[in-house]
């Protein structure tokens, strides 16, 4: 039995959409006819998601917020003793997103066919990352799926909160920059030419600052469309260039060398890695597989490759801490905590402690950067406005001197 999305017409000719479970598409069409509906299109959810994965899609997975919420709901229902297929049905009925509901019903259909929940999740790799699937598989194998789901819910919520904190912290600076650019561009393109036009008709030579302002204003008015197209082309070209692995690696290496940005990059990626590593080891996933999966959450390529190389050394008998330390890319405190965890048999606890510490440090760095960035942006905007005002006032001062 599988989950199918359908589009059908009722007897009045009104279109109807929805989700239905059935053995095959033919079986679903028969069910729809019995309900006095004329089926137009019947598509299995798993096949639709597979086509979405292979093709282009603006939205490739479940949002982090939705994933955190449905994981928490599944954990609560599983802990209460509700059978897994009923828990999946209840969560799907509770969800308001049609695509998320369809995916959950697709997972439930696999479970009802006798497969594990991990097998059902594997049908939708875009919606459920490798970490999620491996953790659920480990929970099912150990017989403690409810505990593992609870732990996974904590992880997804913590990661979503970290992402939200970073995003929210960047909203004000971005809005301030956009508004500053828009206001200054508007002044240069419309207000300044009307004011400066008075001075252009005079025979006196204008100050260099005023001439520069007039040239900038004329350029903006004459080539504003070209500027917009050029800026868009540069952004698109840079993004396309950084999609290539080698340029992206050099760019990520550069980020790690920058004084403050490098520290922030290390902190964010280390927090992701240790948090993921902790949840996987605590769920019973083998260390080597846990390291491999955890490396995928690291966005910085040199750091990700360092974890991959460290996993090879661990496979050969090396310790995790020494293998990670050799790259010189991870914070010393994280290395010390991992070493302590290995020696005392408390690796999961030390990884969690490291993740907590790195997240606190990242929050502190972001707060410090914003504390510097916001006044700096205001000062820069004020300096630009002062330059415009001086460019307008200097000719006035010269005319007054000539009159005297």
C-alpha positions in Angstrom: 0.0 0.0 0.0 1.3 3.5 -0.9 0.3 7.1 -0.6 -1.1 8.8 -3.7 -1.9 12.4 -4.6 -4.9 12.8 -6.8 -6.7 15.4 -8.9 -10.3 14.5 -9.7 -13.6 16.1 -10.8 -16.9 15.6 -8.9 -20.3 15.3 -10.6 -20.7 19.1 -10.8 -17.4 19.4 -12.6 -15.5 20.9 -9.7 -11.9 20.0 -9.2 -10.9 18.2 -6.1 -7.3 17.5 -4.8 -6.2 15.3 -1.9 -4.2 12.4 -0.6 -5.4 8.8 -0.5 -3.8 5.4 0.3 -4.0 2.5 -2.0 -2.2 -0.5 -3.4 -1.7 0.8 -6.9 -2.7 3.8 -9.0 -5.4 1.7 -10.6 -6.7 0.8 -7.1 -6.8 4.5 -6.2 -8.7 5.3 -9.3 -11.2 2.7 -8.5 -11.7 4.1 -5.0 -12.2 7.5 -6.4 -14.9 6.3 -8.8 -16.6 4.6 -6.0 -16.7 8.0 -4.3 -18.3 9.4 -7.5 -15.2 11.3 -8.5 -13.6 11.2 -12.0 -9.8 10.8 -11.6 -7.7 13.1 -13.8 -4.3 12.5 -12.3 -3.0 10.0 -9.7 0.6 10.1 -8.7 2.4 8.1 -6.1 4.1 10.4 -3.5 7.4 8.5 -3.6 7.6 8.7 -7.4 6.8 12.4 -7.3 9.5 13.1 -4.8 12.0 11.1 -6.8 11.3 13.2 -9.9 11.6 16.4 -7.8 15.0 15.2 -6.5 16.4 14.5 -10.0 14.9 17.7 -11.5 14.9 21.3 -10.5 12.8 22.4 -7.6 12.7 25.7 -5.6 12.0 23.8 -2.4 14.0 20.6 -2.1 13.1 19.4 1.4 11.1 19.9 4.6 11.9 23.2 6.3 14.0 22.9 9.5 11.1 24.3 11.6 8.6 21.7 10.2 11.2 18.9 10.6 11.8 19.9 14.3 8.0 20.0 15.0 7.1 16.7 13.4 10.1 15.0 15.1 8.9 16.2 18.5 5.3 15.1 17.7 6.5 11.6 16.7 8.7 11.4 19.8 5.8 12.3 22.1 3.4 9.8 20.4 6.0 7.0 20.3 6.8 7.5 24.0 3.1 7.3 24.8 3.0 3.7 23.3 1.1 4.5 20.2 2.0 2.2 17.3 4.3 3.7 14.7 1.9 3.7 11.8 -0.8 5.4 13.9 1.7 8.0 15.1 2.7 8.8 11.6 -1.0 9.1 10.6 -1.7 11.4 13.5 1.3 13.6 12.7 0.3 13.8 9.1 -3.2 14.8 9.9 -2.0 17.4 12.3 0.3 19.0 9.7 -1.0 21.8 7.5 1.6 21.6 4.8 0.3 19.4 1.9 3.7 18.2 0.8 4.8 17.3 4.4 1.5 15.5 4.9 2.0 13.5 1.7 5.6 12.6 2.6 4.5 11.3 6.1 1.8 9.2 4.5 4.3 7.8 2.1 6.6 6.8 5.0 3.5 5.3 6.8 2.7 3.2 3.7 6.2 1.7 3.7 5.8 0.9 7.4 2.5 -0.8 6.8 4.1 -2.9 4.1 6.4 -4.3 6.7 9.4 -2.2 6.2 11.2 -0.2 8.9 10.7 3.5 9.4 14.2 4.1 8.2 13.4 2.4 4.9 10.4 4.6 4.6 12.5 7.7 5.3 15.0 6.6 2.7 12.3 7.0 0.0 12.4 10.7 0.7 16.1 11.7 1.0 15.4 15.3 0.2 13.0 15.6 3.2 15.0 13.6 5.7 18.8 14.0 5.8 21.3 11.2 6.3 21.7 12.0 9.9 17.9 11.7 10.5 17.7 8.3 8.7 20.8 6.8 10.3 19.6 7.8 13.8 16.2 6.3 13.3 17.7 3.1 11.9 19.9 2.8 15.0 16.9 3.4 17.3 14.9 0.7 15.5 17.8 -1.8 15.7 18.3 -1.1 19.4 14.6 -1.3 20.2 14.6 2.2 21.7 13.0 4.2 18.9 11.1 6.5 21.3 14.2 7.5 23.2 16.1 8.1 20.0 13.3 10.2 18.5 13.2 12.3 21.7 17.0 12.9 21.4 16.6 13.6 17.7 13.8 16.1 18.4 16.1 17.9 20.8 18.8 18.0 18.2 16.6 19.3 15.4 15.1 22.0 17.6 18.5 23.1 18.8 19.9 23.3 15.3 16.8 25.2 14.1 17.1 27.7 17.0 20.8 28.2 16.2 20.0 28.9 12.6 17.2 31.2 13.5 19.5 33.2 15.9 22.0 33.7 13.2 19.4 34.7 10.6 17.6 37.0 13.0 20.9 38.6 14.0 21.6 39.5 10.3 18.2 41.0 9.5 18.9 44.4 11.0 22.3 45.0 9.3 20.9 43.8 5.9 17.9 46.0 6.1 20.0 49.0 7.2 22.4 48.5 4.3 19.6 48.1 1.7 17.8 51.2 3.0 21.0 53.2 3.1 21.9 52.2 -0.5 18.3 52.9 -1.7 18.1 56.4 0.0 21.6 57.5 -1.2 20.9 56.3 -4.7 17.5 58.1 -4.7 19.2 61.3 -3.6 22.0 61.1 -6.2 19.6 60.3 -9.0 16.8 62.8 -8.3 17.4 65.3 -5.5 21.1 66.2 -6.1 20.7 67.0 -9.9 18.0 69.6 -9.2 20.1 71.4 -6.5 23.4 71.2 -8.3 21.9 72.4 -11.6 21.9 75.9 -10.2 25.7 75.9 -9.9 26.4 74.4 -13.3 25.0 77.5 -15.0 27.5 79.7 -13.2 30.8 80.6 -14.9 32.8 79.9 -11.7 34.7 76.6 -11.5 33.0 74.1 -9.2 35.0 72.4 -6.4 36.3 68.9 -7.1 34.0 67.3 -4.6 31.0 68.9 -6.3 32.2 67.9 -9.8 32.6 64.3 -8.5 29.1 64.3 -7.0 27.7 65.6 -10.4 29.5 62.9 -12.3 28.3 60.2 -9.9 24.7 61.5 -10.2 24.9 61.6 -14.0 26.3 58.1 -14.2 23.5 56.7 -11.9 20.8 58.4 -14.0 22.2 57.4 -17.3 23.3 53.8 -16.5 21.0 52.7 -13.6 19.6 49.8 -15.6 23.2 48.7 -16.6 24.2 48.9 -13.0 21.4 46.6 -11.9 22.1 44.1 -14.6 25.8 44.2 -14.0 25.4 43.7 -10.2 23.0 40.8 -10.8 25.4 39.3 -13.4 28.4 39.6 -10.9 26.4 37.9 -8.1 25.2 35.1 -10.4 28.8 34.6 -11.8 30.3 34.5 -8.3 27.7 31.9 -7.1 28.3 29.8 -10.2 32.0 30.1 -9.7 31.8 29.0 -6.1 29.7 26.0 -7.0 32.8 24.5 -8.4 34.7 22.5 -5.8 38.2 23.9 -6.2 37.3 27.6 -6.1 34.9 26.9 -3.2 37.7 25.2 -1.3 40.1 28.1 -1.8 37.3 30.5 -0.7 36.6 28.4 2.5 40.3 28.4 3.3 40.4 32.2 3.0 37.5 32.4 5.4 39.4 30.3 8.0 42.4 32.7 7.8 40.4 35.9 8.4 40.7 37.2 12.0 37.1 37.2 13.2 35.2 35.5 10.4 37.6 32.5 10.6 36.8 32.1 14.3 33.1 32.4 13.6 33.3 29.8 10.8 35.2 27.4 13.0 32.7 27.8 15.8 29.6 27.3 13.7 30.9 24.2 11.9 32.4 22.7 15.0 29.1 23.1 16.8 27.3 21.4 14.0 29.8 18.6 13.8 30.0 17.8 17.6 26.2 18.1 18.0 25.6 15.7 15.2 28.4 13.3 16.3 27.0 13.3 19.8 23.4 12.4 18.7 24.7 9.6 16.5 27.0 8.0 19.0 24.4 8.3 21.7 21.9 6.5 19.4 24.2 3.6 18.9 25.5 4.4 15.4 29.1 3.0 14.9 31.8 5.7 15.4 33.2 5.5 11.8 29.7 5.8 10.3 28.8 8.6 12.7 31.9 10.6 11.7 31.1 10.1 8.0 27.6 11.3 8.5 28.6 14.1 10.8 31.1 15.5 8.3 28.2 16.1 5.9 26.7 18.8 8.1 30.0 20.8 7.9 29.7 23.5 5.2 33.4 24.5 5.2 35.2 22.1 2.8 38.7 22.0 4.5 37.0 21.2 7.8 34.8 18.5 6.2 37.8 17.0 4.5 39.7 17.0 7.8 37.0 14.9 9.4 37.0 12.5 6.5 40.8 12.1 6.8 40.4 11.7 10.6 37.9 8.9 10.1 40.4 7.0 8.0 43.0 7.4 10.7 40.5 6.1 13.3 39.8 3.1 11.1 43.5 2.4 11.2 43.5 2.5 15.0 44.1 6.1 15.8 42.2 8.1 18.4 39.5 10.5 17.4 41.0 13.5 19.2 44.5 13.0 17.8 43.2 12.4 14.3 41.1 15.7 14.4 43.9 17.6 16.1 46.4 16.9 13.2 44.4 19.1 10.8 44.8 22.2 13.1 41.4 23.4 12.0 39.3 22.6 15.1 39.3 24.6 18.4 41.7 23.2 21.1 38.9 23.1 23.7 36.9 20.8 21.5 39.9 18.5 21.0 40.6 18.4 24.7 36.9 17.5 25.5 36.9 14.7 22.9 40.2 13.4 24.3 38.7 13.4 27.8 35.5 11.7 26.6 37.5 8.9 24.8 39.7 8.3 27.9 36.8 8.2 30.3 34.2 6.4 28.1 32.0 9.5 28.0 32.4 10.6 24.4 28.7 11.5 23.9 28.7 13.7 27.0 31.9 15.5 26.1 30.7 16.0 22.5 27.5 17.6 23.8 29.5 19.8 26.2 31.7 20.9 23.3 28.7 21.7 21.1 27.1 23.7 23.9 30.4 25.6 24.4 30.8 26.4 20.7 27.2 27.6 20.4 27.7 29.9 23.3 30.9 31.2 21.8 29.2 31.7 18.4 26.3 33.6 20.1 28.9 35.9 21.8 30.8 36.5 18.6 27.7 37.4 16.7 26.5 39.7 19.4 30.0 41.4 19.5 30.0 41.7 15.7 26.6 43.2 15.6 27.6 45.6 18.4 30.4 46.9 16.1 28.6 46.5 12.8 25.5 48.5 13.5 27.2 51.7 14.7 29.8 51.3 11.9 27.0 51.2 9.2 25.4 54.3 10.7 28.8 56.1 10.7 29.4 55.1 7.1 26.0 56.2 6.0 26.4 59.5 7.9 29.8 60.0 6.2 28.3 59.6 2.7 25.4 62.0 3.5 28.0 64.5 4.9 29.9 64.2 1.7 26.8 65.0 -0.4 25.9 67.9 1.8 29.5 69.3 1.6 29.5 68.9 -2.2 26.3 71.1 -2.3 27.4 73.7 0.3 30.9 74.3 -1.0 29.8 76.2 -4.1 27.4 78.2 -2.0 30.3 79.3 0.3 32.3 80.3 -2.8 29.5 82.3 -4.2 29.1 84.2 -0.9 32.8 84.9 -0.9 32.6 86.3 -4.5 29.7 88.5 -3.5 31.6 90.0 -0.6 
